[in-house]
Amino acid sequence: MVKYLKENFFVRYRRFDSFTHVNQQLEQWIADVADKRELRQFKETPEQRFALEQEHLQPLPDTDFDTSYFDIRHVSWDSYIEVGGNRYSVPEALCGQPVSIRISLDDELRIYSNEKLVASHRLCSASSGWQTVPEHHAPLWQQVSQVEHRPLSAYEELL
């Protein structure tokens, strides 16, 4: 089946704008080409075989299958995790802890702690930087160190 697709579909259609575009092209190609060819071992087309088998098919279960990429990350001291060369914020309470991540096929990054969703981000393009949700770091920003204020003349004395 893979060989058939490579040699027949991907030879005709080489460029796609998105997964949706691939699916549209593939569905059209299946309807116009693949389902119309006669299979040697059955001496029928897939379209004819499907018509015979359709009454025996049962519906698929209602359960959605999770096709997300899964991994574990360690939250850094500054409340970020690294994914694909980019950094994404998580709530500051998770600093130093492991979290699990799931990346969906539509580039949605979901971050979980103890099976509970704690943050979500759109994936950045390769090495484009940092994504910060201000609410994740608000408690960190409130912890401002007290600095001693001196007149500039105190520094001039050092020179």
C-alpha positions in Angstrom: 0.0 0.0 0.0 2.8 2.4 0.9 4.6 1.6 -2.3 1.5 2.1 -4.3 1.0 5.6 -2.8 4.6 6.5 -3.3 4.6 5.4 -7.0 1.2 6.7 -7.9 0.0 9.5 -5.6 3.2 11.3 -4.6 4.6 11.2 -8.1 1.6 13.3 -9.3 1.3 15.6 -6.2 4.6 16.8 -4.8 3.8 20.0 -3.0 1.2 20.7 -0.3 0.3 23.8 1.7 -0.9 21.9 4.8 -2.2 18.6 6.2 -5.7 19.7 5.1 -4.5 20.2 1.6 -2.8 16.7 1.5 -6.0 15.1 2.8 -8.1 16.9 0.2 -5.8 15.9 -2.7 -5.6 12.3 -1.3 -9.4 12.0 -1.0 -9.9 13.3 -4.6 -7.2 11.0 -5.9 -8.7 7.9 -4.1 -12.2 8.7 -5.5 -10.9 9.4 -9.1 -8.0 6.9 -9.4 -7.4 4.4 -6.6 -11.0 3.2 -6.1 -11.5 2.8 -9.9 -8.6 0.4 -10.6 -9.3 -3.3 -10.7 -7.5 -5.5 -8.2 -6.0 -8.6 -9.8 -6.6 -11.0 -6.9 -10.3 -10.1 -6.6 -11.1 -9.0 -10.2 -13.1 -6.1 -8.8 -12.4 -2.5 -8.0 -12.1 -1.3 -4.3 -15.3 0.6 -4.9 -17.2 -2.7 -5.8 -15.6 -4.6 -2.9 -16.6 -1.9 -0.4 -20.2 -2.0 -1.6 -20.3 -5.7 -0.8 -18.6 -5.4 2.6 -20.3 -2.2 3.8 -23.3 -3.8 5.3 -21.1 -6.0 7.6 -19.1 -3.0 8.9 -19.7 -1.7 12.4 -19.3 2.0 13.5 -16.0 3.0 15.1 -16.0 3.7 18.9 -16.7 7.3 20.0 -13.4 7.4 21.7 -10.9 9.9 20.3 -7.4 8.5 20.0 -4.6 10.6 21.4 -2.0 11.0 18.6 0.0 13.6 20.6 3.8 13.3 21.0 4.5 12.7 24.7 7.6 13.5 26.7 8.8 14.6 30.2 10.5 18.0 30.8 12.1 19.5 34.0 10.9 23.0 34.9 14.0 25.3 35.3 14.6 27.7 38.1 13.1 30.5 36.1 9.8 28.6 35.4 10.4 27.6 31.8 10.7 24.4 29.9 12.6 23.8 26.7 11.0 22.2 23.7 12.6 22.2 20.3 15.1 25.0 21.1 12.4 27.3 22.4 11.3 28.1 26.0 7.8 28.1 27.2 6.5 29.4 30.6 4.8 27.3 33.2 3.4 28.4 36.6 6.1 29.4 39.0 5.0 26.9 41.6 6.4 24.1 39.4 10.0 25.3 39.4 12.3 22.3 39.8 9.6 19.7 39.1 9.1 17.3 36.2 6.1 17.9 34.0 4.7 15.9 31.1 4.2 17.5 27.7 1.9 16.6 24.8 2.4 18.1 21.4 -0.6 17.6 19.1 -0.5 17.3 15.3 -1.7 20.9 15.0 1.3 22.2 17.0 -0.5 22.8 20.3 1.8 22.3 23.3 0.0 21.2 26.5 1.9 20.9 29.8 0.6 18.7 32.6 1.6 18.3 36.2 0.2 15.2 38.0 -2.2 14.6 35.0 -3.6 18.2 35.4 -3.3 20.7 32.5 -1.2 23.6 33.9 -0.3 25.5 30.7 -0.7 25.5 26.9 1.1 27.3 24.1 1.3 27.3 20.3 4.6 25.8 19.2 7.1 28.4 17.9 9.0 28.0 14.7 12.5 26.7 15.1 14.6 28.6 17.6 12.3 31.7 17.7 12.7 32.3 21.4 10.5 32.5 24.4 6.8 32.3 25.0 5.7 33.8 28.4 2.2 33.9 29.9 2.5 36.8 32.4 0.3 35.0 35.0 2.8 32.2 35.2 5.5 34.6 36.5 3.5 37.2 38.5 4.6 35.8 41.9 8.2 35.8 40.8 8.1 39.4 39.6 6.6 40.4 43.0 9.7 39.0 44.8 11.9 42.0 44.0 15.1 42.2 45.9 15.6 45.2 48.1 18.6 47.2 46.9 20.5 49.8 49.0 20.2 53.2 47.5 23.4 55.4 47.6 24.2 58.7 46.2 26.5 58.7 43.1 29.1 60.5 45.0 29.8 57.3 47.0 30.9 55.6 43.7 33.0 58.6 42.6 35.0 58.3 45.9 36.0 54.8 44.7 37.6 56.1 41.5 
